[in-house]
Amino acid sequence: MDKQNETRRVMMTLSDQAIAKLDHLVAEKQRELNQNPELAKYNLRLNKSNILEAWLSKQ
């Protein structure tokens, strides 16, 4: 299964509480990126899929 399909499968099985925690984590990480001048200049955007793909790749 490729990364996108695995990410979609995991997203569909998450509870509302898990999605809320993931949203919070995305916002927190995005703030960290924006506060780092070296990274902020690239206008990087995180989303739930980015976080899940990173997590799944460590499993």
PDB file of N, CA, C, O and CB in Angstrom:
ATOM      1  N   MET A   1       0.860  -1.181   0.000  1.00  0.00           N
ATOM      2  CA  MET A   1       0.000   0.000   0.000  1.00  0.00           C
ATOM      3  C   MET A   1       0.900   1.236   0.000  1.00  0.00           C
ATOM      4  O   MET A   1       1.853   1.314   0.776  1.00  0.00           O
ATOM      5  CB  MET A   1      -0.975   0.002   1.239  1.00  0.00           C
ATOM      6  N   ASP A   2       0.599   2.192  -0.863  1.00  0.00           N
ATOM      7  CA  ASP A   2       1.438   3.381  -0.914  1.00  0.00           C
ATOM      8  C   ASP A   2       1.104   4.349   0.224  1.00  0.00           C
ATOM      9  O   ASP A   2       0.112   4.179   0.934  1.00  0.00           O
ATOM     10  CB  ASP A   2       1.277   4.080  -2.264  1.00  0.00           C
ATOM     11  N   LYS A   3       1.945   5.354   0.378  1.00  0.00           N
ATOM     12  CA  LYS A   3       1.801   6.277   1.506  1.00  0.00           C
ATOM     13  C   LYS A   3       0.453   6.978   1.525  1.00  0.00           C
ATOM     14  O   LYS A   3      -0.172   7.089   2.580  1.00  0.00           O
ATOM     15  CB  LYS A   3       2.900   7.307   1.470  1.00  0.00           C
ATOM     16  N   GLN A   4      -0.002   7.453   0.371  1.00  0.00           N
ATOM     17  CA  GLN A   4      -1.274   8.182   0.333  1.00  0.00           C
ATOM     18  C   GLN A   4      -2.442   7.302   0.740  1.00  0.00           C
ATOM     19  O   GLN A   4      -3.296   7.727   1.518  1.00  0.00           O
ATOM     20  CB  GLN A   4      -1.518   8.745  -1.057  1.00  0.00           C
ATOM     21  N   ASN A   5      -2.491   6.097   0.230  1.00  0.00           N
ATOM     22  CA  ASN A   5      -3.585   5.194   0.582  1.00  0.00           C
ATOM     23  C   ASN A   5      -3.549   4.834   2.060  1.00  0.00           C
ATOM     24  O   ASN A   5      -4.588   4.782   2.718  1.00  0.00           O
ATOM     25  CB  ASN A   5      -3.523   3.926  -0.267  1.00  0.00           C
ATOM     26  N   GLU A   6      -2.352   4.586   2.580  1.00  0.00           N
ATOM     27  CA  GLU A   6      -2.217   4.251   3.999  1.00  0.00           C
ATOM     28  C   GLU A   6      -2.646   5.441   4.866  1.00  0.00           C
ATOM     29  O   GLU A   6      -3.326   5.269   5.878  1.00  0.00           O
ATOM     30  CB  GLU A   6      -0.755   3.840   4.326  1.00  0.00           C
ATOM     31  N   THR A   7      -2.244   6.634   4.461  1.00  0.00           N
ATOM     32  CA  THR A   7      -2.626   7.837   5.210  1.00  0.00           C
ATOM     33  C   THR A   7      -4.141   8.012   5.199  1.00  0.00           C
ATOM     34  O   THR A   7      -4.743   8.301   6.233  1.00  0.00           O
ATOM     35  CB  THR A   7      -1.941   9.090   4.617  1.00  0.00           C
ATOM     36  N   ARG A   8      -4.757   7.836   4.032  1.00  0.00           N
ATOM     37  CA  ARG A   8      -6.225   7.952   3.933  1.00  0.00           C
ATOM     38  C   ARG A   8      -6.919   6.922   4.810  1.00  0.00           C
ATOM     39  O   ARG A   8      -7.902   7.225   5.486  1.00  0.00           O
ATOM     40  CB  ARG A   8      -6.683   7.785   2.474  1.00  0.00           C
ATOM     41  N   ARG A   9      -6.397   5.700   4.790  1.00  0.00           N
ATOM     42  CA  ARG A   9      -7.007   4.628   5.590  1.00  0.00           C
ATOM     43  C   ARG A   9      -6.950   4.971   7.073  1.00  0.00           C
ATOM     44  O   ARG A   9      -7.927   4.784   7.798  1.00  0.00           O
ATOM     45  CB  ARG A   9      -6.297   3.282   5.330  1.00  0.00           C
ATOM     46  N   VAL A  10      -5.811   5.468   7.515  1.00  0.00           N
ATOM     47  CA  VAL A  10      -5.660   5.822   8.928  1.00  0.00           C
ATOM     48  C   VAL A  10      -6.577   6.990   9.279  1.00  0.00           C
ATOM     49  O   VAL A  10      -7.234   6.966  10.320  1.00  0.00           O
ATOM     50  CB  VAL A  10      -4.188   6.177   9.248  1.00  0.00           C
ATOM     51  N   MET A  11      -6.630   8.015   8.419  1.00  0.00           N
ATOM     52  CA  MET A  11      -7.480   9.178   8.690  1.00  0.00           C
ATOM     53  C   MET A  11      -8.946   8.767   8.856  1.00  0.00           C
ATOM     54  O   MET A  11      -9.660   9.315   9.695  1.00  0.00           O
ATOM     55  CB  MET A  11      -7.348  10.210   7.559  1.00  0.00           C
ATOM     56  N   MET A  12      -9.384   7.806   8.054  1.00  0.00           N
ATOM     57  CA  MET A  12     -10.785   7.386   8.116  1.00  0.00           C
ATOM     58  C   MET A  12     -11.103   6.628   9.394  1.00  0.00           C
ATOM     59  O   MET A  12     -12.265   6.558   9.794  1.00  0.00           O
ATOM     60  CB  MET A  12     -11.124   6.525   6.920  1.00  0.00           C
ATOM     61  N   THR A  13     -10.097   6.062  10.040  1.00  0.00           N
ATOM     62  CA  THR A  13     -10.348   5.268  11.237  1.00  0.00           C
ATOM     63  C   THR A  13     -10.161   6.059  12.528  1.00  0.00           C
ATOM     64  O   THR A  13     -10.417   5.544  13.617  1.00  0.00           O
ATOM     65  CB  THR A  13      -9.443   4.070  11.248  1.00  0.00           C
ATOM     66  N   LEU A  14      -9.713   7.317  12.409  1.00  0.00           N
ATOM     67  CA  LEU A  14      -9.472   8.118  13.615  1.00  0.00           C
ATOM     68  C   LEU A  14     -10.779   8.576  14.249  1.00  0.00           C
ATOM     69  O   LEU A  14     -11.749   8.873  13.553  1.00  0.00           O
ATOM     70  CB  LEU A  14      -8.603   9.333  13.283  1.00  0.00           C
ATOM     71  N   SER A  15     -10.792   8.628  15.554  1.00  0.00           N
ATOM     72  CA  SER A  15     -11.961   9.147  16.269  1.00  0.00           C
ATOM     73  C   SER A  15     -11.951  10.672  16.190  1.00  0.00           C
ATOM     74  O   SER A  15     -10.952  11.282  15.808  1.00  0.00           O
ATOM     75  CB  SER A  15     -11.972   8.666  17.760  1.00  0.00           C
ATOM     76  N   ASP A  16     -13.064  11.265  16.554  1.00  0.00           N
ATOM     77  CA  ASP A  16     -13.155  12.736  16.572  1.00  0.00           C
ATOM     78  C   ASP A  16     -12.125  13.331  17.526  1.00  0.00           C
ATOM     79  O   ASP A  16     -11.531  14.372  17.243  1.00  0.00           O
ATOM     80  CB  ASP A  16     -14.576  13.188  16.981  1.00  0.00           C
ATOM     81  N   GLN A  17     -11.922  12.664  18.651  1.00  0.00           N
ATOM     82  CA  GLN A  17     -10.958  13.149  19.635  1.00  0.00           C
ATOM     83  C   GLN A  17      -9.541  13.088  19.062  1.00  0.00           C
ATOM     84  O   GLN A  17      -8.753  14.013  19.259  1.00  0.00           O
ATOM     85  CB  GLN A  17     -11.051  12.322  20.940  1.00  0.00           C
ATOM     86  N   ALA A  18      -9.219  12.022  18.365  1.00  0.00           N
ATOM     87  CA  ALA A  18      -7.889  11.887  17.761  1.00  0.00           C
ATOM     88  C   ALA A  18      -7.681  12.937  16.677  1.00  0.00           C
ATOM     89  O   ALA A  18      -6.588  13.490  16.555  1.00  0.00           O
ATOM     90  CB  ALA A  18      -7.701  10.476  17.173  1.00  0.00           C
ATOM     91  N   ILE A  19      -8.701  13.215  15.899  1.00  0.00           N
ATOM     92  CA  ILE A  19      -8.612  14.245  14.857  1.00  0.00           C
ATOM     93  C   ILE A  19      -8.411  15.615  15.492  1.00  0.00           C
ATOM     94  O   ILE A  19      -7.631  16.421  14.986  1.00  0.00           O
ATOM     95  CB  ILE A  19      -9.882  14.244  13.970  1.00  0.00           C
ATOM     96  N   ALA A  20      -9.102  15.888  16.591  1.00  0.00           N
ATOM     97  CA  ALA A  20      -8.932  17.161  17.290  1.00  0.00           C
ATOM     98  C   ALA A  20      -7.502  17.301  17.810  1.00  0.00           C
ATOM     99  O   ALA A  20      -6.912  18.377  17.715  1.00  0.00           O
ATOM    100  CB  ALA A  20      -9.936  17.278  18.454  1.00  0.00           C
ATOM    101  N   LYS A  21      -6.943  16.226  18.354  1.00  0.00           N
ATOM    102  CA  LYS A  21      -5.555  16.266  18.828  1.00  0.00           C
ATOM    103  C   LYS A  21      -4.596  16.474  17.663  1.00  0.00           C
ATOM    104  O   LYS A  21      -3.614  17.206  17.787  1.00  0.00           O
ATOM    105  CB  LYS A  21      -5.199  14.968  19.580  1.00  0.00           C
ATOM    106  N   LEU A  22      -4.875  15.840  16.546  1.00  0.00           N
ATOM    107  CA  LEU A  22      -4.046  15.999  15.357  1.00  0.00           C
ATOM    108  C   LEU A  22      -4.117  17.434  14.832  1.00  0.00           C
ATOM    109  O   LEU A  22      -3.099  18.001  14.435  1.00  0.00           O
ATOM    110  CB  LEU A  22      -4.483  15.012  14.265  1.00  0.00           C
ATOM    111  N   ASP A  23      -5.307  18.016  14.830  1.00  0.00           N
ATOM    112  CA  ASP A  23      -5.463  19.423  14.432  1.00  0.00           C
ATOM    113  C   ASP A  23      -4.637  20.328  15.335  1.00  0.00           C
ATOM    114  O   ASP A  23      -3.981  21.257  14.864  1.00  0.00           O
ATOM    115  CB  ASP A  23      -6.948  19.841  14.478  1.00  0.00           C
ATOM    116  N   HIS A  24      -4.672  20.053  16.630  1.00  0.00           N
ATOM    117  CA  HIS A  24      -3.904  20.839  17.599  1.00  0.00           C
ATOM    118  C   HIS A  24      -2.399  20.704  17.325  1.00  0.00           C
ATOM    119  O   HIS A  24      -1.663  21.690  17.369  1.00  0.00           O
ATOM    120  CB  HIS A  24      -4.232  20.386  19.046  1.00  0.00           C
ATOM    121  N   LEU A  25      -1.959  19.494  17.046  1.00  0.00           N
ATOM    122  CA  LEU A  25      -0.550  19.253  16.755  1.00  0.00           C
ATOM    123  C   LEU A  25      -0.121  19.974  15.476  1.00  0.00           C
ATOM    124  O   LEU A  25       0.964  20.553  15.428  1.00  0.00           O
ATOM    125  CB  LEU A  25      -0.285  17.750  16.628  1.00  0.00           C
ATOM    126  N   VAL A  26      -0.958  19.942  14.450  1.00  0.00           N
ATOM    127  CA  VAL A  26      -0.657  20.640  13.200  1.00  0.00           C
ATOM    128  C   VAL A  26      -0.516  22.140  13.462  1.00  0.00           C
ATOM    129  O   VAL A  26       0.426  22.767  12.977  1.00  0.00           O
ATOM    130  CB  VAL A  26      -1.761  20.374  12.144  1.00  0.00           C
ATOM    131  N   ALA A  27      -1.442  22.713  14.221  1.00  0.00           N
ATOM    132  CA  ALA A  27      -1.376  24.151  14.531  1.00  0.00           C
ATOM    133  C   ALA A  27      -0.121  24.489  15.323  1.00  0.00           C
ATOM    134  O   ALA A  27       0.528  25.504  15.070  1.00  0.00           O
ATOM    135  CB  ALA A  27      -2.622  24.589  15.317  1.00  0.00           C
ATOM    136  N   GLU A  28       0.215  23.642  16.275  1.00  0.00           N
ATOM    137  CA  GLU A  28       1.410  23.861  17.097  1.00  0.00           C
ATOM    138  C   GLU A  28       2.682  23.811  16.241  1.00  0.00           C
ATOM    139  O   GLU A  28       3.546  24.681  16.353  1.00  0.00           O
ATOM    140  CB  GLU A  28       1.487  22.807  18.225  1.00  0.00           C
ATOM    141  N   LYS A  29       2.789  22.803  15.398  1.00  0.00           N
ATOM    142  CA  LYS A  29       3.964  22.661  14.538  1.00  0.00           C
ATOM    143  C   LYS A  29       4.035  23.798  13.514  1.00  0.00           C
ATOM    144  O   LYS A  29       5.124  24.266  13.183  1.00  0.00           O
ATOM    145  CB  LYS A  29       3.938  21.299  13.818  1.00  0.00           C
ATOM    146  N   GLN A  30       2.880  24.243  13.013  1.00  0.00           N
ATOM    147  CA  GLN A  30       2.860  25.352  12.061  1.00  0.00           C
ATOM    148  C   GLN A  30       3.357  26.633  12.725  1.00  0.00           C
ATOM    149  O   GLN A  30       4.090  27.407  12.110  1.00  0.00           O
ATOM    150  CB  GLN A  30       1.441  25.557  11.497  1.00  0.00           C
ATOM    151  N   ARG A  31       2.960  26.858  13.982  1.00  0.00           N
ATOM    152  CA  ARG A  31       3.462  28.032  14.727  1.00  0.00           C
ATOM    153  C   ARG A  31       4.971  27.968  14.883  1.00  0.00           C
ATOM    154  O   ARG A  31       5.663  28.973  14.724  1.00  0.00           O
ATOM    155  CB  ARG A  31       2.796  28.125  16.117  1.00  0.00           C
ATOM    156  N   GLU A  32       5.484  26.767  15.200  1.00  0.00           N
ATOM    157  CA  GLU A  32       6.934  26.597  15.332  1.00  0.00           C
ATOM    158  C   GLU A  32       7.641  26.929  14.019  1.00  0.00           C
ATOM    159  O   GLU A  32       8.678  27.591  14.021  1.00  0.00           O
ATOM    160  CB  GLU A  32       7.272  25.159  15.767  1.00  0.00           C
ATOM    161  N   LEU A  33       7.085  26.473  12.910  1.00  0.00           N
ATOM    162  CA  LEU A  33       7.678  26.781  11.608  1.00  0.00           C
ATOM    163  C   LEU A  33       7.674  28.279  11.335  1.00  0.00           C
ATOM    164  O   LEU A  33       8.664  28.842  10.868  1.00  0.00           O
ATOM    165  CB  LEU A  33       6.930  26.047  10.497  1.00  0.00           C
ATOM    166  N   ASN A  34       6.551  28.912  11.630  1.00  0.00           N
ATOM    167  CA  ASN A  34       6.415  30.339  11.353  1.00  0.00           C
ATOM    168  C   ASN A  34       7.339  31.181  12.223  1.00  0.00           C
ATOM    169  O   ASN A  34       7.751  32.265  11.808  1.00  0.00           O
ATOM    170  CB  ASN A  34       4.979  30.775  11.561  1.00  0.00           C
ATOM    171  N   GLN A  35       7.670  30.709  13.412  1.00  0.00           N
ATOM    172  CA  GLN A  35       8.529  31.457  14.318  1.00  0.00           C
ATOM    173  C   GLN A  35      10.004  31.289  13.998  1.00  0.00           C
ATOM    174  O   GLN A  35      10.833  32.063  14.478  1.00  0.00           O
ATOM    175  CB  GLN A  35       8.270  31.033  15.733  1.00  0.00           C
ATOM    176  N   ASN A  36      10.338  30.299  13.202  1.00  0.00           N
ATOM    177  CA  ASN A  36      11.725  30.071  12.816  1.00  0.00           C
ATOM    178  C   ASN A  36      11.994  30.868  11.531  1.00  0.00           C
ATOM    179  O   ASN A  36      11.485  30.513  10.467  1.00  0.00           O
ATOM    180  CB  ASN A  36      12.018  28.532  12.612  1.00  0.00           C
ATOM    181  N   PRO A  37      12.794  31.947  11.625  1.00  0.00           N
ATOM    182  CA  PRO A  37      13.006  32.807  10.450  1.00  0.00           C
ATOM    183  C   PRO A  37      13.589  32.064   9.250  1.00  0.00           C
ATOM    184  O   PRO A  37      13.266  32.390   8.107  1.00  0.00           O
ATOM    185  CB  PRO A  37      13.921  33.949  10.816  1.00  0.00           C
ATOM    186  N   GLU A  38      14.430  31.088   9.491  1.00  0.00           N
ATOM    187  CA  GLU A  38      15.022  30.331   8.379  1.00  0.00           C
ATOM    188  C   GLU A  38      13.980  29.519   7.618  1.00  0.00           C
ATOM    189  O   GLU A  38      14.068  29.372   6.399  1.00  0.00           O
ATOM    190  CB  GLU A  38      16.112  29.401   8.900  1.00  0.00           C
ATOM    191  N   LEU A  39      13.005  29.001   8.332  1.00  0.00           N
ATOM    192  CA  LEU A  39      11.962  28.198   7.685  1.00  0.00           C
ATOM    193  C   LEU A  39      10.775  29.048   7.228  1.00  0.00           C
ATOM    194  O   LEU A  39      10.136  28.734   6.224  1.00  0.00           O
ATOM    195  CB  LEU A  39      11.478  27.112   8.637  1.00  0.00           C
ATOM    196  N   ALA A  40      10.485  30.103   7.949  1.00  0.00           N
ATOM    197  CA  ALA A  40       9.320  30.944   7.627  1.00  0.00           C
ATOM    198  C   ALA A  40       9.423  31.548   6.231  1.00  0.00           C
ATOM    199  O   ALA A  40       8.408  31.760   5.568  1.00  0.00           O
ATOM    200  CB  ALA A  40       9.173  32.063   8.660  1.00  0.00           C
ATOM    201  N   LYS A  41      10.634  31.822   5.787  1.00  0.00           N
ATOM    202  CA  LYS A  41      10.791  32.449   4.467  1.00  0.00           C
ATOM    203  C   LYS A  41      10.352  31.532   3.321  1.00  0.00           C
ATOM    204  O   LYS A  41      10.115  32.006   2.210  1.00  0.00           O
ATOM    205  CB  LYS A  41      12.243  32.859   4.260  1.00  0.00           C
ATOM    206  N   TYR A  42      10.243  30.244   3.577  1.00  0.00           N
ATOM    207  CA  TYR A  42       9.800  29.305   2.544  1.00  0.00           C
ATOM    208  C   TYR A  42       8.286  29.115   2.529  1.00  0.00           C
ATOM    209  O   TYR A  42       7.754  28.414   1.668  1.00  0.00           O
ATOM    210  CB  TYR A  42      10.472  27.966   2.745  1.00  0.00           C
ATOM    211  N   ASN A  43       7.590  29.740   3.483  1.00  0.00           N
ATOM    212  CA  ASN A  43       6.125  29.683   3.555  1.00  0.00           C
ATOM    213  C   ASN A  43       5.622  28.230   3.547  1.00  0.00           C
ATOM    214  O   ASN A  43       4.715  27.880   2.792  1.00  0.00           O
ATOM    215  CB  ASN A  43       5.504  30.463   2.376  1.00  0.00           C
ATOM    216  N   LEU A  44       6.224  27.398   4.396  1.00  0.00           N
ATOM    217  CA  LEU A  44       5.858  25.990   4.485  1.00  0.00           C
ATOM    218  C   LEU A  44       4.513  25.825   5.182  1.00  0.00           C
ATOM    219  O   LEU A  44       4.189  26.582   6.097  1.00  0.00           O
ATOM    220  CB  LEU A  44       6.941  25.202   5.226  1.00  0.00           C
ATOM    221  N   ARG A  45       3.739  24.848   4.756  1.00  0.00           N
ATOM    222  CA  ARG A  45       2.441  24.559   5.363  1.00  0.00           C
ATOM    223  C   ARG A  45       2.370  23.095   5.743  1.00  0.00           C
ATOM    224  O   ARG A  45       2.662  22.211   4.938  1.00  0.00           O
ATOM    225  CB  ARG A  45       1.288  24.925   4.408  1.00  0.00           C
ATOM    226  N   LEU A  46       1.982  22.859   6.969  1.00  0.00           N
ATOM    227  CA  LEU A  46       1.762  21.494   7.445  1.00  0.00           C
ATOM    228  C   LEU A  46       0.287  21.159   7.369  1.00  0.00           C
ATOM    229  O   LEU A  46      -0.566  22.045   7.423  1.00  0.00           O
ATOM    230  CB  LEU A  46       2.281  21.318   8.887  1.00  0.00           C
ATOM    231  N   ASN A  47      -0.006  19.889   7.244  1.00  0.00           N
ATOM    232  CA  ASN A  47      -1.393  19.436   7.336  1.00  0.00           C
ATOM    233  C   ASN A  47      -1.418  18.071   8.008  1.00  0.00           C
ATOM    234  O   ASN A  47      -0.369  17.499   8.307  1.00  0.00           O
ATOM    235  CB  ASN A  47      -2.064  19.374   5.928  1.00  0.00           C
ATOM    236  N   LYS A  48      -2.596  17.561   8.239  1.00  0.00           N
ATOM    237  CA  LYS A  48      -2.728  16.280   8.941  1.00  0.00           C
ATOM    238  C   LYS A  48      -2.036  15.149   8.196  1.00  0.00           C
ATOM    239  O   LYS A  48      -1.439  14.271   8.819  1.00  0.00           O
ATOM    240  CB  LYS A  48      -4.197  15.938   9.139  1.00  0.00           C
ATOM    241  N   SER A  49      -2.108  15.162   6.882  1.00  0.00           N
ATOM    242  CA  SER A  49      -1.474  14.102   6.098  1.00  0.00           C
ATOM    243  C   SER A  49       0.036  14.098   6.291  1.00  0.00           C
ATOM    244  O   SER A  49       0.649  13.036   6.395  1.00  0.00           O
ATOM    245  CB  SER A  49      -1.809  14.264   4.618  1.00  0.00           C
ATOM    246  N   ASN A  50       0.641  15.296   6.340  1.00  0.00           N
ATOM    247  CA  ASN A  50       2.091  15.370   6.562  1.00  0.00           C
ATOM    248  C   ASN A  50       2.465  14.712   7.882  1.00  0.00           C
ATOM    249  O   ASN A  50       3.417  13.934   7.951  1.00  0.00           O
ATOM    250  CB  ASN A  50       2.570  16.835   6.547  1.00  0.00           C
ATOM    251  N   ILE A  51       1.716  15.029   8.921  1.00  0.00           N
ATOM    252  CA  ILE A  51       2.002  14.501  10.251  1.00  0.00           C
ATOM    253  C   ILE A  51       1.803  12.983  10.265  1.00  0.00           C
ATOM    254  O   ILE A  51       2.636  12.250  10.798  1.00  0.00           O
ATOM    255  CB  ILE A  51       1.100  15.178  11.313  1.00  0.00           C
ATOM    256  N   LEU A  52       0.702  12.517   9.678  1.00  0.00           N
ATOM    257  CA  LEU A  52       0.425  11.070   9.663  1.00  0.00           C
ATOM    258  C   LEU A  52       1.456  10.310   8.849  1.00  0.00           C
ATOM    259  O   LEU A  52       1.891   9.233   9.258  1.00  0.00           O
ATOM    260  CB  LEU A  52      -0.969  10.800   9.101  1.00  0.00           C
ATOM    261  N   GLU A  53       1.859  10.855   7.695  1.00  0.00           N
ATOM    262  CA  GLU A  53       2.862  10.172   6.889  1.00  0.00           C
ATOM    263  C   GLU A  53       4.180  10.043   7.633  1.00  0.00           C
ATOM    264  O   GLU A  53       4.835   9.003   7.567  1.00  0.00           O
ATOM    265  CB  GLU A  53       3.076  10.908   5.582  1.00  0.00           C
ATOM    266  N   ALA A  54       4.571  11.096   8.340  1.00  0.00           N
ATOM    267  CA  ALA A  54       5.806  11.041   9.136  1.00  0.00           C
ATOM    268  C   ALA A  54       5.677   9.988  10.230  1.00  0.00           C
ATOM    269  O   ALA A  54       6.602   9.214  10.470  1.00  0.00           O
ATOM    270  CB  ALA A  54       6.125  12.425   9.760  1.00  0.00           C
ATOM    271  N   TRP A  55       4.525   9.966  10.888  1.00  0.00           N
ATOM    272  CA  TRP A  55       4.305   8.988  11.961  1.00  0.00           C
ATOM    273  C   TRP A  55       4.318   7.562  11.415  1.00  0.00           C
ATOM    274  O   TRP A  55       4.933   6.668  11.996  1.00  0.00           O
ATOM    275  CB  TRP A  55       2.971   9.265  12.675  1.00  0.00           C
ATOM    276  N   LEU A  56       3.628   7.366  10.289  1.00  0.00           N
ATOM    277  CA  LEU A  56       3.559   6.019   9.712  1.00  0.00           C
ATOM    278  C   LEU A  56       4.923   5.539   9.232  1.00  0.00           C
ATOM    279  O   LEU A  56       5.220   4.346   9.304  1.00  0.00           O
ATOM    280  CB  LEU A  56       2.567   5.991   8.554  1.00  0.00           C
ATOM    281  N   SER A  57       5.748   6.448   8.747  1.00  0.00           N
ATOM    282  CA  SER A  57       7.055   6.036   8.259  1.00  0.00           C
ATOM    283  C   SER A  57       7.959   5.588   9.407  1.00  0.00           C
ATOM    284  O   SER A  57       8.936   4.874   9.183  1.00  0.00           O
ATOM    285  CB  SER A  57       7.711   7.176   7.485  1.00  0.00           C
ATOM    286  N   LYS A  58       7.639   6.002  10.629  1.00  0.00           N
ATOM    287  CA  LYS A  58       8.435   5.591  11.797  1.00  0.00           C
ATOM    288  C   LYS A  58       7.937   4.279  12.380  1.00  0.00           C
ATOM    289  O   LYS A  58       8.607   3.689  13.228  1.00  0.00           O
ATOM    290  CB  LYS A  58       8.403   6.677  12.872  1.00  0.00           C
ATOM    291  N   GLN A  59       6.792   3.819  11.948  1.00  0.00           N
ATOM    292  CA  GLN A  59       6.208   2.581  12.498  1.00  0.00           C
ATOM    293  C   GLN A  59       6.850   1.357  11.910  1.00  0.00           C
ATOM    294  O   GLN A  59       6.479   0.237  12.261  1.00  0.00           O
ATOM    295  CB  GLN A  59       4.714   2.534  12.248  1.00  0.00           C
TER     296      GLN A  59
END
